[in-house]
Amino acid sequence: MDTRDIVDIYQLEALCHHVVDAPDQSRFPLVFTDDARFDGRPSGGPLCEGMEAIKAFFALGKPPHPAAHHMTNCWVREEDGRVLVKMKWLVPIPGTGGFAGGDNDDWVVRTDDGWRIKERVATLRYPGEAAGAGAVWS
């Protein structure tokens, strides 16, 4: 992995948040593999296996999804033969003026069409269920 790969992976991660926020789902293949896995259970959401299941989850609209997904603090590394990404995410909590935040832990793979997310685990860190952030995914 070189600097160009890291930049491309950063671009992939940023694009992903634009893609899941848009009503047009035609760009999902630009960020996920066909057999991708999205595990939202640590954030109170579902486990989605395959791009079509991921698309169906995000097709539910807003609500139940947050109005916008924001990402920051993206860290790319190689570990045990995999390319992994850890980043922070923030989403607005409707009606409160507040935000919920957490981590995305991604496994990304290089395909013939560029880097794609093979697996994402989204974990809620703040403010947690006690502060009403369960509504982030429900």
N, C-alpha and C positions, 0 to 999 in steps of 0.2 A: 504494500500500500504506500502510495506517495502523496505529496501535497495535493496534486490534482484530484486524487481519489477523495481526500478529506473534504476539499471544496465541493466536489460533486455530491458527497453525502450530506453536507450541510444544506446544499440547495434542495436535495431530496426531502430532507426533514422539514424545511420551511415550506416547500410546495405542498407537502402532505396536509398541513393545517389549512392552506387555502382550498385544497381539493375537498376536504371533509366539510368545509363551511359552505361550499357552493351547491346550489340545487342541481346543476348539471353534473351528472356522474360520469361523463365520458372521459374524464382525466384520471379516474382511479387506476387504470393500468400504468400510468406514469409513476405511480408511487408504490403499489403493492404487487407482489407476485400473484399468479392465479391461485396458488395454494396457501396464500398468506393466512396467518392466524392473528386475530385481535382479541386479547384477553382484557376485558374491561371489568372483570370481577373484583379486582382490588379497589375499584372506584365505584362499586355498586352496579356495574353494567353487566352485559352478557359476555360469554365466550362465543366468538364468531370464527368459524373455520371456512376458509375459502373466500375469494374476492367477492363473490355474489352475496354471501352472508354479510360481509362487511358493508357492502353497498346498501343492502336492505336495512341494516341497522342505522346507517347515517341518512337514509331516505326518509326516516321518521320525521325529519324536519326540526324546526325550532318553535316551541318546545317539542319534544322533550330535550333536545340537545341545546347546549349553550349557544348564544348568539354568535360567539367567535371563540376560536382556539388560538392561543398565543404560545410560542415556544421560545426558550432562552437557555443559556448555559449548556450548549451542545458539546458533548465530549465523545470523540470517536477513538476507538482502540481495537487492537487485535488481541484476542484471547482464545487459547485452545483451538486455533484454526478457524475461528469465526471473527467476523467484523461486527462489533457491538457499538451501540450508541446509547448514551444516557443523556437525557435532557430534562429540563424543568418545563412544566406547562402551567398556564393560567387561563381560567375561564371566568367570565362574569356570572354572578349568581343573580338571576332575575329578581327585580323588586327590592334588592337590598343595597345596591351600590357597592357591594363587596365582591370579592373574588375567591374562588377556590383554586388550589394549586396542587401539583403533584409531580410525579416523575413518569416519563416514558422510558422503558427499557426495550430497545429494538435490536433485532438481529437483521442485518442488511446483507444482501448478496449481489454480486456483480452478474448481470445478465447480458445477453447480446444487445439489449436496448439501454444498458446503463444500470446503475444501482437501483435496487428496489427493496422495500421492506418485506421481509419473510415472516417476521413475528414482532408483535408489539404487545407489551404488557403496560397498561396504564394504571398507576397507583395513586390514589388520593392521599395527600399528606396534610393539607390544611384547607379549611378549618376542621374538616372531619364531620362525621355523622352528627355529633353533639351540637354543632353549630348550624345544622340544616343543609349541609352540602350534599346530602344524599340525593337531593333534587338535581344534581349535576347530570346524572344519567337516567333518572327515572321519569 
